[in-house]
Amino acid sequence: MAKIIFISGACGCGKSTFADAYAKYLVQQNHKTCYVIHGDDFHKGFVEPEDKGGFFVNGQASDQILWEDILRFNRDCMIATAERALDQNFDVVIDYVIEDELPRVLALAARQHAVLYYIVLTADAEEIERRLRSRGDIDLIDRALFLKKKLDAMPENKGHLYNNTGKTTDEAIAEIVLDRFAIGCSNDSISETKQVKKTIPIKTIVDAIEETMDGWQQFYNTITGEVESVPDYDSDYADMSEFEDAAAKIEDSDDYVRLPSQYELHEYNIMERFAEEKGNTVLMRALHGRRPYRTFKDMAIDLGLDQEYYAFRTKAYGEIAREWCRENEIPYAEK
């Protein structure tokens, strides 16, 4: 399910800086494309001529655009751009001030079946003024302090405020628990986002894959990070009763995802690729005789290639593990 992270807040609260950094954090965590929309970029597109003499009619600019029209144009552009990004299944991070437009963003999330996370950055008044003065935006101070007071008091912002006074961007990212800022989700969406999928090291999946045995299935718990092994119901394992509780727990929970089985690993293909890359006809012939798996591995030992093969297989399992994570939308880490 796609995410919309909308970051609101007065000038001087660090919306743009936080949006860029948080988008990078999301990509690292989820390994999924994220598109950042800075609302002010649309505002910057309005260019007026330095010499307006020819643009005035009866004392008024003939192409005069009211501030409200500019804001409306900006928001139209943001929604349209976000819609296109979400159509591509990208996550979207938007930074702009929300005063009365939250229903429109909620409607976007509903149309796209996305989860909306609404974060309102704020800071102490003295901190906002200090930041604006340091970057030379003195003329924005009064407006920023007015907006801060308004946004802090808005009922719909209760529970969505984050005060970043004295905090670095990295500290803010570490402190913000995204699910606390979810808003406007259906009941199904809320249940999906109550718990965050645990980031799994690729090595953990590879180790589990290498331990896979015929007649057994392994299941990864996306919340706890634990791996459960249970025998197939039609296996020859002697005593299934000791695994009944574990099997029932897996069947009754949506938190478990089955790891690739030994059949799905296609180790024969991995052996074949290794033999082809080495250009070794002895290993190739081993795969076409009786008991190809055992014969191939015995021959690899005789040739002194066994450790090289197992390293090759581990790398191939790593690619299988990454693809499995992507298919099941499970965040992973290389280490």
N, C-alpha and C positions, 0 to 999 in steps of 0.2 A: 504494500500500500504506500502510495506516494505521500510525502510530507510537505507541508507548507509551513515554514517558520517565518512569522511576521514579527519584525522588530520595530516597535514604536518608541517614542520618547522625544523629549524636547531637544533643541539644538544644544550641543555641548555634552550630551550624554553618551557619545561614542557609538552611535548606531552603525555608521558605515564601517568603522574599524572592526567592531564586533561582528558584523554580518560577514565580512570577508574572512575573518579568522574562524568563525564558527562553521562556515561552509567548508573550509579546508578540513576542519576537524571531522565533520560529517562524512566527507569523502574517505578520509583515512579509516574511520570506524566502519562504514558500511560498504566501501568499495563500490559506490554507485555515483553516477554523475549528478552534480548539484549545480543549479543555475542561480546566480545572484542578480537581483534586481535592485539597483539604487534609485529610489524615486526621484532624487534630486537631479539625476542625469537627464530626465525628461524636461525638468524645469530649465536646465542650462541650455536646452535647445532653442529657447526663445531669444532671438537676436533682433535688436532694434537699431535703426540707422543713427549714426552720430548726429547728422544734420536732419532734423525732423521738420524743417521749414515747409517742405512740399507735402508733408503728411497731415497737415492741419486743415480742418474745414470748420469755419465759424468758431475758431479757438479750441477745438477738440481734435485729438488725433483721429484721423479717419480710420486707422486700423487698431484703435484702442482695444485692448483686451483686459477685462477686469480680473483682479486677483482670484476671484471665485472661479472664473472660467479657466484660468491657468491650473488651479488645483484640480478641477474636474478633468481637464485634459490629461494631467499627470496620472491621475488615478485610473482613467480609462486605458491609458497606455500600459500601466503596471498590470492591470487585470488581464488585458489582452495578451501581453507578453508571458505572464504566468500561465495562462491557459495553454499557450503553444508549448511551453516547456513541459507542463504536466501531460500534454498529449503524447509527448515523447517518453513518458514515464521517468522524467527527471524529478528529483527533489528540488524545491524552490525556497530560496531565502530572500525575503523582501525587507528593505528598511525604508520606512517613511512614517510620518506622524499620522496616527489614526485618531480622529476626534469623534466623528459621527458615522464613520464608514465601515465599522465592524460587520454589520449585517451583509454588506456586499462581499466582504472577504469570506464570510461564512457560506454564502451562496456559491462562491467559487469552489470552496472545499467540497460542498455537497454535490455539485455538478461533476466534479472530477473524482468523487469517492476518495478524497484525500483526507489525511488527518491534519488539522490546523493546530499549530502551537503558537501562542500569542504571548510575546515577551515585551514588557514595557520597561525600558531602561530609564532609570532616574538617578539623581545624585543630589547631594546637599547643594543648596542655593549658592553658597560660597564657592564650592567646587566648580559648579557650572560657570559662574562668572570668571573664575580663575582660568579655566580652560579656554573660554571664548576670548578673553583678553590676550592670552598667550599666543593665539593663532591670528590675532588682529581683527576679530569679528566683534568689535565693541558695539556696533549698531544692532547686533542681534540679542544683546543681553536682556533688554526689557521683555522682548517677545519670548525669549527662552524661559525666563523666570515665570512669566504669565502661563505659558504652556505647561511648565513643570507643576505648578500649583493646580491647574485644571486637570491634568492627567492623573496626578496623585489622588485626586478626590473623586474621580469618576467611578461609580459603582461597578461597572463592567471590568474595571482594571484591578479590582480587589483580587488578590491571589496571583496576579500576573506581573507585579512590580518587582524589579530587581535593582537595588541601590548599589552602584559600582564605585561609590566614593572610596578613594584610596586603593582601588583594586586594579591590578594589571588585567589585560585582556585574557591572558592564560589562566589567571586565578578565577575570573568570571566564568570562563568555559568549564573549568573544573568544578565549580560550585553549582552551576545550573543543572538541575535534573529535569530533562526535557519533558517527561511525562507530567510533571506538576503544572506545566503551562498548556496542556492540551485543552481545547475548547471547542464546543459545538459539534462533537462527534456523536454519531448514533451509538446506541447501546452496544452494538456489535463492535464498533470501532474502539469504544472505550475499553471493552474487555481485552481487545487485542493489544492496546497500548499501556495497560496497567503495569506490565512487567517488560523490562528491556532484555532483548536477547543478549546473552553473554558472548563477548568476543572470544573466539576459540583460536588457539595457536594451530597453525597448519600441522606442526609436528604431532600434536595430540591426535589429530585425525589419522595421520599417516601411521602412527604407532598402533592405533586401534585397527586400522586396515590390515597391517602386517600380522596382527594376531587373529584375524578372521579365520575360522575353521569351517569345514563342510558341516552342514546341518545346524549351524548357529546363525543367529541374527544379532546385530548390535544396534542399539538406539542411543542417540545423543540427546540429552536434555538441554534445550536451548536456553533455559533460565539458570540452571545450576552448573552446567558445564560437565556433568557426570555422564559416563558411558555405561549403559546396562547391556548385559549379554544374556540372551535367552535362547534355548534350543528351539528349532522348528517343531511344530506340533506333529509333523509326520516323520520326525527324525527317529533314529534308533536309540536315542538317549534313554538310559534305563529308568530313571526316576524323574518324571516331569513334575511331580507334586511340589518339589522344593522351589520351583520357578513359577508356580501359579500366581502368587502374590505379585511378583515383579511383572509378569505378563499382563495381569489385570490392571496394574498401575499404568503401564505403558498404553494399553488400549483405551483407558478412560481419560487420558490427558492429551491435550493438544500441544504440550511442550516437547514431546519426543519426535525426533525425525530419524528414520532408519538410515544407517550408514550403508555404503555400497557393500553388496555381498561379494563373496569370493567369485561367484559366477560373473558379476558385473565388472570385476577388476581386469578381466581379459589378460591374465598373466602370460598366456601363450603368445599374444600379440606383442607384449613387452619383450619376451625372449626373442621373438622373431626380429624385432627392430634392433635389438642389441647385436644379434648375430650379423645382421645386414650392415650395421654401422661398423662393426669390426671386420667385416669382409671375411668371416670365418666359416668355411664350408663344413668343417667338422661339427660345429654347433648347429648349423642349418640341418645337417643330416640327422643329428640327434633328435630334432623336433619331428622328424617324419618316421621314426621307428616306434617300437613298443615303449610304453611308459615314457612319453616324451618329456614330461616335467622332471622326473627323477633322473633320466638319462642326461638331459641337458645340464642339470646342476652338477651331476657327477663329472661330466666332461669339462665343465667350467672349472671345477676344482683341479682336475688333472692338468688343465692348461694354465693354471695360475690366474684365471680370470674371474674367480668367484666373488672376490671383494668388489671388483670393478662392476660386475653384473648387479650385485645387491645395491650398490650406490646408484646405478642406472635405474633400477626398479623403484628405489625410494623416491628418486626425482619424478618418475612417472606417476607414482602414487600421489605425490604432491600436486601434480596437475589435476588429477582426478579429484583430490580433496578440494582444490580451489573451485573447480566447476560445480561440485556438490554444494559448496557454500553459496555460490552465486545462484544456483537453481532454487535453493531453499531460503534465500535472503538472510543468511546467517553471517554476521560480521566476523572477519578473521584477521589474524595477525601473522606475519611471517615468522616471528620469533616468540 
